[in-house]
Amino acid sequence: MKAAVFYGARDFRVEEIEQPKIELKDVLIRVRACGICGSDLHAYKEGIFSRPGFVMGHEMAGEVVGAGSGVQGIAVGDRVVPLGGVREHPCGECFWCRRGQTQWCSSTAHKPCGECNQCRAGRFWLCEKSQRYMLAGYSRNGGYAEYMFVPDAAVNKNIYRIPDSVSFEEAAFLEPLWGAYKWVDMAEPQPHDTAVVTGLGTIGLLAMQVLKGRVARIIVSDVSEKRLRLAAELGADVAVNPANEDLLAKVIELTGDGRSFSGRGGGRADIVIECSGATAAFKQAIEMTRTGGHIVLVGLYEHDISFNVNRIIHKQLKLVSSFKPGRRLAPEEIVDCMDLIASGKARVKPLISHEFPLDEIMPAFETQAKPDESVKVMVKP
């Protein structure tokens, strides 16, 4: 089968690789659409967050073309989104289990076999035995390929049906929408709150839509006029281009002067969801947020950042990592997110700016890397 194999910064190669073999309880999926995520873009631009020989892509949707004899409730021809890994069996007693972080339990850690061709070549991260238990597109070969498999497939556990009214391209937003859904929850939004979303890539635009109706006002920020216009169309109350306007000054104008144990200063936004991964946006988030407010860190940063830690202390800020400890897929939340797409409460189709065939994976990533031109680029294997 064809797959776009990652070799390093700005180096994807479309190659023929072996099609996944399915076992008793596995399903094989023909990938129909896979969105380029910001984390994949970091790998493409900087060569980070991935390893040579790996097939990325975790925002995918497709059609079941094969199912093991032990699979129940899933049939060839079903339109589905694979999301999540195989079910694990933590010990419940170790250091990590007692702290609710069962993903690090040694009983669920699947080590490379040491015997397969990949292990013998020193590419232990591609070991077929350990990949089986990893998340697709992160540590197991993902959606930038014609086919992928779901191990131990179970409906509403690690595979979700696509409603007839939803296209493959729209369904591919399920994974990032679920992320936005969780990250908004982490900010504990209240009906009277003012929320700021910095960075209007897919996650920022989805987080903004999830916030709509849960807070009183949403301010968004991005240097792309294209994305700002789209945010306004999708319901943002105020859209600011920080290249042309002082975002902090605008937040202060709209919310008032903040107070902290170090005196006056800054804004009074209740929530900032930082999706840009830009140093300036992180520093501004500290100043924009009211004392006691929430900053949810979603965007990944390519460089180290220096900042005044005292401001965080004096403002009693709650900095929340998007990688919440012990975070697990909640099937009911995934189903809710699919309902948001199907009902149009989360409008995802307007976010699709470009579509490319798998053979044009490099132009697809180059396009995604241009925020003035793109929002969400879809790869169609």
LOLO-915920 format. One line per field, with one value per residue (C-alpha): x, y, z; residue in three letters; residue number from 0. Coordinates in pm, whole numbers. Example, Ala and Ser with C-alpha at 12.3 -4.5 7.8 and 13.67 -1.06 7.14 Angstrom:
x <- c(1230/1367)
y <- c(-450/-106)
z <- c(780/714)
residu <- c(Ala/Ser)
num <- c(0/1)
This chain:
x <- c(0/103/204/372/672/840/1221/1293/1228/1052/1110/806/839/544/647/505/493/333/-42/-137/-232/-540/-594/-907/-1055/-903/-1049/-880/-980/-942/-850/-1066/-957/-685/-635/-292/-262/-45/167/237/331/591/743/745/902/1149/1191/1058/782/832/1091/1220/1024/696/360/188/-173/-423/-722/-873/-1193/-1251/-1437/-1407/-1273/-1181/-1281/-1153/-1393/-1400/-1516/-1870/-2099/-1868/-1905/-1730/-1865/-1919/-1806/-1601/-1354/-1080/-1001/-815/-596/-658/-802/-535/-528/-335/-233/-411/-139/180/306/129/-199/-239/-211/-462/-198/-251/-97/246/173/444/184/49/390/457/827/980/1016/1384/1337/1148/1322/1259/1410/1711/1764/1760/1424/1259/989/855/835/512/448/469/302/-12/-75/-1/-220/-254/-66/133/323/141/132/-156/-368/-122/-160/-413/-491/-461/-584/-764/-662/-925/-1189/-1502/-1778/-1769/-1445/-1186/-1401/-1700/-1964/-2012/-2374/-2504/-2529/-2157/-1888/-1552/-1385/-1613/-1580/-1200/-1252/-1378/-1035/-944/-1300/-1280/-952/-1111/-1409/-1183/-960/-1257/-1381/-1041/-1091/-1411/-1609/-1891/-2181/-2049/-1690/-1484/-1264/-968/-852/-504/-414/-689/-575/-818/-801/-847/-1146/-1302/-1238/-1405/-1713/-1727/-1702/-1991/-2296/-2088/-1937/-2058/-1793/-1517/-1213/-992/-646/-438/-204/-392/-669/-821/-857/-984/-1260/-1356/-1366/-1599/-1827/-1833/-1934/-1636/-1742/-1411/-1130/-784/-477/-184/36/-185/-336/-218/-407/-339/-458/-775/-847/-795/-1027/-1298/-1258/-1103/-777/-667/-552/-299/-79/181/-67/-272/-204/-310/-655/-945/-1012/-1138/-999/-720/-687/-343/-337/-69/253/393/619/453/107/212/355/45/-177/-18/-102/-448/-584/-747/-616/-739/-816/-734/-474/-499/-180/-266/-18/323/633/935/1167/1227/1051/1169/901/834/723/629/340/194/236/99/-196/-278/-308/-413/-188/-338/-154/-360/-200/-413/-275/-459/-663/-857/-1094/-1450/-1680/-1981/-1782/-1673/-2034/-2132/-1867/-1991/-2341/-2204/-2071/-2386/-2614/-2406/-2345/-1978/-1935/-1629/-1676/-1586/-1248/-1144/-938/-752/-754/-455/-403/-152/102/115/188/477/272/-5/227/378/26/-64/249/110/-156/-248/-355/-485/-688/-726/-558/-703/-499/-706/-518)
y <- c(0/363/562/896/799/1062/1082/1423/1795/1869/1512/1291/1016/835/471/125/-38/-357/-342/-406/-761/-796/-1048/-1204/-884/-623/-421/-284/66/229/588/840/1165/1268/1621/1773/1856/2131/1871/1700/2039/2086/1753/1859/2202/2117/1739/1712/1502/1212/960/840/562/650/717/1008/1125/1097/1303/1044/884/592/280/-69/-308/-602/-741/-1034/-1315/-1207/-852/-772/-490/-374/-482/-426/-106/77/441/502/715/525/703/565/264/-88/-152/-177/-368/-162/-331/-75/-91/69/427/550/364/506/853/793/789/434/501/473/148/-106/-376/-175/-84/-290/-315/-377/-747/-726/-987/-829/-668/-318/-400/-566/-251/-40/118/-12/258/76/-265/-430/-589/-265/-50/-256/-101/260/543/567/859/914/590/353/407/641/800/929/592/404/164/146/-104/-84/-354/-508/-296/-213/34/347/228/285/311/540/530/825/944/935/1316/1360/1335/1162/1503/1640/1322/1361/1658/1429/1389/1761/1854/1614/1778/2124/1994/1868/2173/2407/2194/2228/2605/2565/2821/3015/3198/3542/3479/3650/3401/3471/3220/3289/3108/3025/2703/2413/2371/2742/2768/2454/2569/2899/2714/2493/2805/2969/2957/2868/3211/3568/3691/3546/3739/3573/3655/3555/3717/3560/3781/3475/3295/3608/3650/3286/3320/3617/3420/3133/3353/3530/3854/4037/3946/4101/4084/4135/4242/4549/4603/4561/4254/4318/4679/4558/4304/4573/4806/4539/4385/4657/4689/4382/4359/4128/4106/4305/4587/4694/4587/4353/4254/4067/3785/3486/3229/3223/2918/2946/2751/2934/2805/3159/3302/3644/3488/3295/3605/3805/3531/3584/3955/3924/3679/3807/3706/3353/3292/2992/2961/2635/2560/2377/2497/2328/2548/2496/2704/2769/3069/3304/3485/3646/3365/3616/3737/3386/3364/3711/3662/3315/3189/2835/2711/2393/2151/2012/1678/1632/1368/1039/1172/899/884/917/745/956/1273/1137/1060/1411/1558/1357/1487/1843/1786/1615/1885/2173/2315/2267/2389/2210/2217/2590/2506/2287/2516/2262/1896/1705/1345/1136/1164/1540/1513/1762/2038/1964/2030/2335/2474/2397/2586/2907/3041/3327/3072/2772/2664/2286/2089/1745/1459/1214/879)
z <- c(0/-41/266/333/544/763/742/896/863/533/422/358/99/-54/-56/-83/259/383/439/804/890/1106/1382/1532/1681/1449/1164/853/742/402/492/305/471/716/844/901/1271/1417/1598/1265/1124/1399/1296/933/997/1272/1266/1623/1784/1541/1425/1087/923/1093/926/1100/1077/1363/1239/1008/888/657/558/704/439/657/997/1200/1284/1648/1578/1689/1573/1293/931/600/448/778/775/1089/1279/1465/1790/2088/2154/2274/2615/2884/3211/3468/3790/4012/4277/4145/4193/3876/3926/4277/4124/3847/3571/3455/3113/3279/3465/3386/3326/3031/2890/2581/2515/2171/2099/2002/1733/1441/1143/1279/1619/1457/1250/1568/1487/1802/1781/1473/1640/1522/1860/2060/1792/1827/2168/2074/1951/1575/1424/1742/1803/1568/1191/1115/848/588/421/214/497/874/1130/1463/1711/1941/1769/1966/1882/2099/2255/1985/1674/1616/1345/1112/1068/712/705/784/516/567/562/834/1041/1038/1273/1551/1713/1726/1829/2121/2219/2206/2406/2685/2692/2724/3015/3184/3191/3396/3190/3355/3183/3286/3171/2904/2717/2490/2228/2087/1766/1518/1365/1373/1752/1821/1590/1738/2097/2010/1886/2196/2414/2229/2452/2758/2820/2780/2537/2319/2199/1939/1813/1511/1259/968/831/662/993/1171/912/951/1331/1300/1068/1319/1612/1769/1940/1892/1650/1691/1468/1710/1417/1377/1721/2080/2201/2570/2541/2367/2642/2907/2716/2705/3052/3270/3464/3655/4016/4179/4486/4296/4230/3930/3577/3301/3190/3344/3101/3296/3052/2795/2575/2415/2089/1891/2044/2005/2274/2264/2301/2611/2778/2688/2828/3171/3151/2996/3251/3569/3910/3975/3608/3389/3114/2919/2726/2405/2142/2133/2152/1933/2156/2525/2680/2955/3157/3494/3723/3994/3780/3784/4161/4238/4005/4144/3789/3709/3427/3287/3060/2774/2864/3172/3414/3381/3089/2915/2623/2745/2493/2585/2512/2174/2086/2200/1970/1673/1751/1751/1399/1273/1420/1282/1630/1551/1195/1063/687/659/816/522/300/83/-18/-157/-271/-78/-362/-294/77/57/-112/139/433/266/226/588/693/540/781/549/288/480/780/762/487/420/276/69/41)
residu <- c(Met/Lys/Ala/Ala/Val/Phe/Tyr/Gly/Ala/Arg/Asp/Phe/Arg/Val/Glu/Glu/Ile/Glu/Gln/Pro/Lys/Ile/Glu/Leu/Lys/Asp/Val/Leu/Ile/Arg/Val/Arg/Ala/Cys/Gly/Ile/Cys/Gly/Ser/Asp/Leu/His/Ala/Tyr/Lys/Glu/Gly/Ile/Phe/Ser/Arg/Pro/Gly/Phe/Val/Met/Gly/His/Glu/Met/Ala/Gly/Glu/Val/Val/Gly/Ala/Gly/Ser/Gly/Val/Gln/Gly/Ile/Ala/Val/Gly/Asp/Arg/Val/Val/Pro/Leu/Gly/Gly/Val/Arg/Glu/His/Pro/Cys/Gly/Glu/Cys/Phe/Trp/Cys/Arg/Arg/Gly/Gln/Thr/Gln/Trp/Cys/Ser/Ser/Thr/Ala/His/Lys/Pro/Cys/Gly/Glu/Cys/Asn/Gln/Cys/Arg/Ala/Gly/Arg/Phe/Trp/Leu/Cys/Glu/Lys/Ser/Gln/Arg/Tyr/Met/Leu/Ala/Gly/Tyr/Ser/Arg/Asn/Gly/Gly/Tyr/Ala/Glu/Tyr/Met/Phe/Val/Pro/Asp/Ala/Ala/Val/Asn/Lys/Asn/Ile/Tyr/Arg/Ile/Pro/Asp/Ser/Val/Ser/Phe/Glu/Glu/Ala/Ala/Phe/Leu/Glu/Pro/Leu/Trp/Gly/Ala/Tyr/Lys/Trp/Val/Asp/Met/Ala/Glu/Pro/Gln/Pro/His/Asp/Thr/Ala/Val/Val/Thr/Gly/Leu/Gly/Thr/Ile/Gly/Leu/Leu/Ala/Met/Gln/Val/Leu/Lys/Gly/Arg/Val/Ala/Arg/Ile/Ile/Val/Ser/Asp/Val/Ser/Glu/Lys/Arg/Leu/Arg/Leu/Ala/Ala/Glu/Leu/Gly/Ala/Asp/Val/Ala/Val/Asn/Pro/Ala/Asn/Glu/Asp/Leu/Leu/Ala/Lys/Val/Ile/Glu/Leu/Thr/Gly/Asp/Gly/Arg/Ser/Phe/Ser/Gly/Arg/Gly/Gly/Gly/Arg/Ala/Asp/Ile/Val/Ile/Glu/Cys/Ser/Gly/Ala/Thr/Ala/Ala/Phe/Lys/Gln/Ala/Ile/Glu/Met/Thr/Arg/Thr/Gly/Gly/His/Ile/Val/Leu/Val/Gly/Leu/Tyr/Glu/His/Asp/Ile/Ser/Phe/Asn/Val/Asn/Arg/Ile/Ile/His/Lys/Gln/Leu/Lys/Leu/Val/Ser/Ser/Phe/Lys/Pro/Gly/Arg/Arg/Leu/Ala/Pro/Glu/Glu/Ile/Val/Asp/Cys/Met/Asp/Leu/Ile/Ala/Ser/Gly/Lys/Ala/Arg/Val/Lys/Pro/Leu/Ile/Ser/His/Glu/Phe/Pro/Leu/Asp/Glu/Ile/Met/Pro/Ala/Phe/Glu/Thr/Gln/Ala/Lys/Pro/Asp/Glu/Ser/Val/Lys/Val/Met/Val/Lys/Pro)
num <- c(0/1/2/3/4/5/6/7/8/9/10/11/12/13/14/15/16/17/18/19/20/21/22/23/24/25/26/27/28/29/30/31/32/33/34/35/36/37/38/39/40/41/42/43/44/45/46/47/48/49/50/51/52/53/54/55/56/57/58/59/60/61/62/63/64/65/66/67/68/69/70/71/72/73/74/75/76/77/78/79/80/81/82/83/84/85/86/87/88/89/90/91/92/93/94/95/96/97/98/99/100/101/102/103/104/105/106/107/108/109/110/111/112/113/114/115/116/117/118/119/120/121/122/123/124/125/126/127/128/129/130/131/132/133/134/135/136/137/138/139/140/141/142/143/144/145/146/147/148/149/150/151/152/153/154/155/156/157/158/159/160/161/162/163/164/165/166/167/168/169/170/171/172/173/174/175/176/177/178/179/180/181/182/183/184/185/186/187/188/189/190/191/192/193/194/195/196/197/198/199/200/201/202/203/204/205/206/207/208/209/210/211/212/213/214/215/216/217/218/219/220/221/222/223/224/225/226/227/228/229/230/231/232/233/234/235/236/237/238/239/240/241/242/243/244/245/246/247/248/249/250/251/252/253/254/255/256/257/258/259/260/261/262/263/264/265/266/267/268/269/270/271/272/273/274/275/276/277/278/279/280/281/282/283/284/285/286/287/288/289/290/291/292/293/294/295/296/297/298/299/300/301/302/303/304/305/306/307/308/309/310/311/312/313/314/315/316/317/318/319/320/321/322/323/324/325/326/327/328/329/330/331/332/333/334/335/336/337/338/339/340/341/342/343/344/345/346/347/348/349/350/351/352/353/354/355/356/357/358/359/360/361/362/363/364/365/366/367/368/369/370/371/372/373/374/375/376/377/378/379/380)
